[in-house]
Amino acid sequence: MKRSNLIRNLVVASLTVGLCLSVVGCKPSDEALAGHGHSHGPGADPHADEHEEPTFALTAWENGFELFAEHEAAETGKSTEFIVHVSELKTGKPRTAGGLTLTLTAAGGESVTATVDKSARPGIYLPTLKMPGVGILALKASFTHNGAPVAVNLGAVTIFANHEAAHHGAEKIEEVEGISFLKEQQWRSPTLTATVGMRSLTERLTVPGEVHARSGDRAAVVAPVSGRLLTVGDGPFPLVGQRVKRGEKLARVQPVFSEIGARLVEARAGVERAAVELEDAKKTHARIRGLAEQEAKSQRELQDAETALRLAESAHQAARRLEIAYTSASAGMLEGAADAAPSITLTSPIDGGVTRHLDKARGEFIQEGETLFTVLNSESVYLHGKIPESRAIGLKMVTGALCEVGGPDGERFVALGEGVGKLLSIGRVVDHETRTVAIHIETPNPDGRLRIGQRVSLALATGEAREALVIPESAIVEEDGVFMVYAQVAGETFQKRPVKIGIRDGEWAEVLEGLTAGDRVVVQGAYSVRLASLGGGAIPHSHH
């Protein structure tokens, strides 16, 4: 037998906040119950069967679950089957394991219960309760989730004296139209909702930004001389992405023979200069010492002469060592002992990761000045944002910033504020090409989620926090320049509502008109609800 194409809300004084009780048309057929399939047909005639049985529905969002229960009109002394849909609010998915108990409790405390050990289909339970006397009774569902008991108050069930009274009571119920989007469809999406409520909100300005390396956190390892590029020991060259420490050996450069020869000539000239300077320092020291003994020179002048002599001796020794090194290198190359020839070891100037290396093979020739490696430390980074000229005028302060990284997850995190990050500067000059004002923020990046050169969005806090009625940004759908949300008014009933948006705070937006506290809005799966609205509009008939 069919149901009507309208859901009617049954208003009773005992309903609690967040509960929805509705009534729809006909009694479900045995075949439909067996397969528990929904059949929605736009254009169905609600008056095709004037004797269709009233069916009531209740919805509750509580303790991390949404329960949507449907039942035929309850008559005293008769058994009534309940079709209970159980969804996890966090995931939007159906409950797939475990049983469920329904309890119907009268005002005096008397109660009846029914338990089913498992679902008829994932997320759908079919318990049957025998109705006690006439009245309005409270209905509660209970089950176990992850080892913990869960109870959800579904609201009130009206028990009628007879069949005629049930039909008469159903006729008094106000009809509510909306978009039909069945639980099975919601579970496939899945569809997630959130409650509209009050929250501390700060006005934020969203601007484009880019990630830059901090000053001194990028270093280049350059060949100091021309020569052969060698590895350190028998190991490979560092790879891109490899972490290195400051002072860690990365490679060696073995100068070529002509380079060695030129350096040997320079070293010998240095030895000769150092020898002349040493001889001059010895003579000066001897002369001043003699005068000091005759008290013609002060002790301070003698000390200066002694210091000059020691420096000259040290310089001469260093020049000799350099000459010996180049002489040995020259001799080694002439004899073909390449491994015995001296080389210059290249080390990392900072801690960080290798971001580039020269594509050279071991032993390949390199030129003086070539960049062999670049090393980057990205533990902290700079965020460079661009504030539009129109918004920069009158901007008095930036008290915080959220950084949003593009991608499928759209990760957003605090870059400035709450003890994180530091505001470096807000520009005083408008860029004549982009017509923007620069803002620079330093923020920690210990997990490397920000990469140098990456484009991001910065939500800059530009005012003081205040309490406001808010919804998640993900709930807002823009249609022809008008902001819309899809509000869930019952388990399978949604309404499209225009809203007026106020200030925005990263992932939250202020609602000035269109919603009230306690409403539920779709935050994931709104497009699927919209498609459902295009497919049929008002609630068509439903078969369970």
SULSULHU-V750213 format. One record per backbone hydrogen bond with DSSP energy under -1.0 kcal/mol. NH is the residue of the N-H (numbers start at 0). CO is the residue of the C=O. E is the energy in kcal/mol with one decimal. If there is no record, write none. Layout:
BEGIN
nh=NH co=CO e=E
nh=NH co=CO e=E
END
This chain:
BEGIN
nh=7 co=22 e=-3.8
nh=8 co=173 e=-1.8
nh=9 co=20 e=-2.3
nh=14 co=11 e=-1.6
nh=18 co=15 e=-1.5
nh=19 co=58 e=-2.8
nh=21 co=56 e=-5.6
nh=22 co=7 e=-4.6
nh=23 co=54 e=-5.9
nh=32 co=28 e=-2.0
nh=33 co=29 e=-1.9
nh=34 co=30 e=-1.6
nh=35 co=31 e=-2.0
nh=43 co=40 e=-1.5
nh=47 co=44 e=-1.7
nh=51 co=48 e=-1.2
nh=54 co=23 e=-4.5
nh=55 co=70 e=-3.3
nh=56 co=21 e=-7.4
nh=57 co=68 e=-3.0
nh=58 co=19 e=-3.3
nh=59 co=66 e=-2.2
nh=61 co=64 e=-2.7
nh=64 co=61 e=-1.8
nh=65 co=86 e=-2.6
nh=66 co=59 e=-2.7
nh=67 co=84 e=-2.3
nh=68 co=57 e=-2.9
nh=69 co=82 e=-2.1
nh=70 co=55 e=-2.8
nh=72 co=53 e=-1.5
nh=75 co=159 e=-2.5
nh=76 co=130 e=-2.1
nh=77 co=74 e=-2.1
nh=79 co=128 e=-3.2
nh=81 co=126 e=-3.0
nh=82 co=69 e=-3.1
nh=83 co=124 e=-2.9
nh=84 co=67 e=-3.2
nh=85 co=122 e=-2.7
nh=86 co=65 e=-2.6
nh=87 co=92 e=-2.9
nh=88 co=63 e=-2.1
nh=91 co=87 e=-2.9
nh=94 co=85 e=-2.2
nh=99 co=115 e=-2.3
nh=100 co=141 e=-2.5
nh=101 co=113 e=-2.9
nh=102 co=139 e=-2.8
nh=103 co=111 e=-2.9
nh=104 co=137 e=-2.8
nh=105 co=109 e=-3.3
nh=108 co=105 e=-1.5
nh=111 co=103 e=-2.1
nh=113 co=101 e=-2.1
nh=115 co=99 e=-2.6
nh=119 co=123 e=-2.2
nh=120 co=123 e=-1.3
nh=122 co=94 e=-1.6
nh=123 co=120 e=-2.9
nh=124 co=83 e=-2.6
nh=128 co=79 e=-2.6
nh=130 co=77 e=-3.0
nh=134 co=158 e=-1.5
nh=136 co=156 e=-2.7
nh=137 co=104 e=-2.5
nh=138 co=154 e=-2.9
nh=139 co=102 e=-2.5
nh=140 co=151 e=-2.8
nh=141 co=100 e=-2.4
nh=142 co=149 e=-2.2
nh=144 co=147 e=-3.1
nh=147 co=144 e=-2.0
nh=149 co=142 e=-3.3
nh=151 co=140 e=-2.9
nh=153 co=138 e=-2.2
nh=156 co=136 e=-3.1
nh=158 co=134 e=-3.3
nh=159 co=73 e=-3.3
nh=165 co=161 e=-1.7
nh=166 co=162 e=-1.9
nh=167 co=163 e=-2.4
nh=168 co=164 e=-2.5
nh=169 co=165 e=-2.0
nh=170 co=166 e=-1.6
nh=172 co=169 e=-1.3
nh=175 co=6 e=-2.4
nh=178 co=493 e=-4.3
nh=180 co=491 e=-1.9
nh=185 co=181 e=-2.6
nh=186 co=182 e=-2.7
nh=187 co=183 e=-1.2
nh=188 co=184 e=-1.2
nh=190 co=185 e=-1.3
nh=191 co=523 e=-2.2
nh=193 co=520 e=-2.2
nh=195 co=518 e=-3.4
nh=196 co=469 e=-1.3
nh=198 co=467 e=-2.2
nh=200 co=465 e=-3.4
nh=203 co=503 e=-2.1
nh=204 co=459 e=-2.6
nh=206 co=457 e=-2.7
nh=208 co=455 e=-2.6
nh=209 co=383 e=-1.6
nh=210 co=453 e=-2.3
nh=211 co=381 e=-3.1
nh=216 co=213 e=-2.0
nh=218 co=374 e=-2.8
nh=220 co=372 e=-3.1
nh=222 co=369 e=-2.7
nh=226 co=365 e=-2.1
nh=227 co=253 e=-2.8
nh=228 co=363 e=-2.5
nh=229 co=251 e=-3.2
nh=234 co=231 e=-1.2
nh=240 co=353 e=-3.9
nh=241 co=238 e=-2.0
nh=243 co=351 e=-3.2
nh=246 co=347 e=-3.3
nh=247 co=244 e=-2.1
nh=249 co=345 e=-3.1
nh=250 co=345 e=-1.3
nh=251 co=229 e=-3.2
nh=252 co=343 e=-2.7
nh=253 co=227 e=-2.9
nh=259 co=255 e=-2.7
nh=260 co=256 e=-3.4
nh=261 co=257 e=-2.4
nh=262 co=258 e=-2.6
nh=263 co=259 e=-2.6
nh=264 co=260 e=-2.3
nh=265 co=261 e=-2.3
nh=266 co=262 e=-2.6
nh=267 co=263 e=-2.6
nh=268 co=264 e=-2.3
nh=269 co=265 e=-2.1
nh=270 co=266 e=-2.1
nh=271 co=267 e=-2.2
nh=272 co=268 e=-2.4
nh=273 co=269 e=-2.5
nh=274 co=270 e=-2.5
nh=275 co=271 e=-2.2
nh=276 co=272 e=-2.5
nh=277 co=273 e=-2.3
nh=278 co=274 e=-2.5
nh=279 co=275 e=-2.4
nh=280 co=276 e=-2.1
nh=281 co=277 e=-2.3
nh=282 co=278 e=-2.1
nh=283 co=279 e=-2.4
nh=284 co=280 e=-2.4
nh=285 co=281 e=-2.5
nh=286 co=282 e=-2.5
nh=287 co=283 e=-2.4
nh=288 co=284 e=-2.4
nh=289 co=285 e=-2.1
nh=290 co=286 e=-2.1
nh=291 co=287 e=-2.7
nh=292 co=288 e=-1.9
nh=293 co=289 e=-1.0
nh=294 co=291 e=-1.4
nh=295 co=290 e=-3.7
nh=301 co=297 e=-1.6
nh=302 co=298 e=-2.4
nh=303 co=299 e=-2.1
nh=304 co=300 e=-1.8
nh=305 co=301 e=-2.2
nh=306 co=302 e=-2.3
nh=307 co=303 e=-2.3
nh=308 co=304 e=-1.9
nh=309 co=305 e=-2.1
nh=310 co=306 e=-2.3
nh=311 co=307 e=-2.0
nh=312 co=308 e=-2.3
nh=313 co=309 e=-2.5
nh=314 co=310 e=-2.5
nh=315 co=311 e=-2.1
nh=316 co=312 e=-2.2
nh=317 co=313 e=-2.3
nh=318 co=314 e=-2.3
nh=319 co=315 e=-2.1
nh=320 co=316 e=-2.4
nh=321 co=317 e=-2.3
nh=322 co=318 e=-2.2
nh=323 co=319 e=-2.5
nh=324 co=320 e=-2.4
nh=325 co=321 e=-2.4
nh=326 co=322 e=-2.3
nh=327 co=323 e=-2.6
nh=328 co=324 e=-2.5
nh=329 co=325 e=-2.4
nh=330 co=326 e=-2.2
nh=331 co=327 e=-2.7
nh=332 co=328 e=-2.3
nh=333 co=329 e=-2.0
nh=334 co=330 e=-1.6
nh=336 co=331 e=-2.4
nh=337 co=335 e=-1.6
nh=343 co=252 e=-3.2
nh=345 co=250 e=-3.2
nh=347 co=247 e=-2.0
nh=351 co=243 e=-2.2
nh=352 co=375 e=-3.1
nh=353 co=241 e=-2.5
nh=354 co=373 e=-2.5
nh=355 co=373 e=-1.1
nh=357 co=371 e=-2.8
nh=359 co=357 e=-2.2
nh=362 co=228 e=-4.2
nh=363 co=360 e=-2.1
nh=365 co=226 e=-2.8
nh=368 co=222 e=-3.0
nh=369 co=366 e=-1.9
nh=371 co=220 e=-2.9
nh=372 co=220 e=-1.4
nh=373 co=355 e=-1.9
nh=374 co=218 e=-2.9
nh=375 co=352 e=-2.7
nh=376 co=216 e=-3.1
nh=380 co=442 e=-2.5
nh=381 co=211 e=-2.8
nh=382 co=440 e=-3.4
nh=383 co=209 e=-2.8
nh=384 co=438 e=-3.0
nh=385 co=207 e=-2.0
nh=386 co=436 e=-3.2
nh=388 co=434 e=-2.2
nh=391 co=387 e=-2.1
nh=392 co=388 e=-1.4
nh=394 co=391 e=-1.9
nh=398 co=460 e=-1.9
nh=400 co=415 e=-2.3
nh=401 co=458 e=-2.0
nh=402 co=412 e=-3.1
nh=403 co=456 e=-3.0
nh=404 co=410 e=-3.0
nh=412 co=402 e=-2.1
nh=414 co=400 e=-2.6
nh=415 co=400 e=-1.9
nh=416 co=419 e=-2.6
nh=419 co=416 e=-1.3
nh=421 co=441 e=-2.6
nh=423 co=439 e=-2.4
nh=424 co=439 e=-1.5
nh=426 co=437 e=-3.9
nh=430 co=435 e=-2.8
nh=434 co=430 e=-2.2
nh=436 co=386 e=-2.7
nh=438 co=384 e=-2.0
nh=439 co=424 e=-2.7
nh=440 co=382 e=-2.2
nh=441 co=421 e=-2.9
nh=442 co=380 e=-2.5
nh=444 co=378 e=-4.2
nh=447 co=444 e=-1.3
nh=452 co=210 e=-3.2
nh=453 co=450 e=-2.5
nh=455 co=208 e=-2.1
nh=456 co=403 e=-2.0
nh=457 co=206 e=-3.1
nh=458 co=401 e=-3.0
nh=459 co=204 e=-3.3
nh=460 co=399 e=-3.0
nh=461 co=202 e=-2.7
nh=465 co=200 e=-2.4
nh=467 co=198 e=-2.0
nh=469 co=196 e=-3.1
nh=470 co=508 e=-2.1
nh=472 co=506 e=-2.9
nh=474 co=471 e=-1.9
nh=475 co=472 e=-1.7
nh=476 co=483 e=-3.1
nh=478 co=481 e=-2.9
nh=481 co=478 e=-1.7
nh=483 co=476 e=-3.2
nh=484 co=496 e=-2.1
nh=486 co=494 e=-3.1
nh=487 co=519 e=-2.2
nh=488 co=492 e=-1.8
nh=489 co=492 e=-1.6
nh=493 co=178 e=-2.0
nh=494 co=486 e=-2.6
nh=496 co=484 e=-2.9
nh=498 co=482 e=-2.3
nh=499 co=512 e=-1.9
nh=501 co=509 e=-2.5
nh=504 co=507 e=-3.4
nh=507 co=504 e=-1.3
nh=508 co=470 e=-2.4
nh=509 co=502 e=-2.9
nh=510 co=468 e=-3.3
nh=511 co=499 e=-3.3
nh=512 co=499 e=-1.1
nh=517 co=195 e=-3.0
nh=518 co=515 e=-2.0
nh=520 co=193 e=-2.6
nh=521 co=485 e=-2.7
nh=522 co=191 e=-2.5
nh=523 co=191 e=-1.6
nh=528 co=524 e=-1.7
nh=529 co=525 e=-2.4
nh=530 co=526 e=-2.2
nh=531 co=527 e=-2.0
nh=532 co=528 e=-2.0
nh=533 co=529 e=-1.8
nh=534 co=530 e=-1.3
nh=536 co=532 e=-1.1
END
